[in-house]
Amino acid sequence: MTRILIPFLVFSVSAFAAKGAPKSRDTFEGVWKADLHGHVYAVLTILSHNPLRGTVSRGGFSTNATGEVIEVTRDPSMDLYIQAPKIVKGALHFKTVDPNDGELNYKLQLLNDSEGLLSIGSQTIHMTRR
């Protein structure tokens, strides 16, 4: 009975560890866009080459009291290179240095293969991989 139980336990622990394992770099690869009624206000481009690299471009937008984007005030401009990318608990964390806004921290949390939430400081926007 012990011989059967040990392989079962090893398999169970391995399956559990794989489920909680961090996402790989190529999981985030692609062009991610946030839009409101077809008007794009943020673009995140991730290349999964080693080391991970990419750019982010943000426009201006207004949110309501619940944080939902209700108006786009400026188109995305000025691609900023992502810096210090790392995957923590399945989410991609990185920062940019903007000449106007200074250093900003970002987090891309995947909802599924084509959707994610991009947190920029205290704001969170819905992104779609295109």
Buried (B, 14 or more C-beta within 10 A) or exposed (E): EEEEEEEEEEEEEEEEEEEEEEBEBEBBBBBBBBBBEEEBBBBBBBBBEEEBBBBBBBBEBEEEEEEEBEEBEEEBEEBBEBEEBEBEEEBBBBBBEEEEEEEBEBBBBBEEEEEBBBBBEEEBBBBBBE
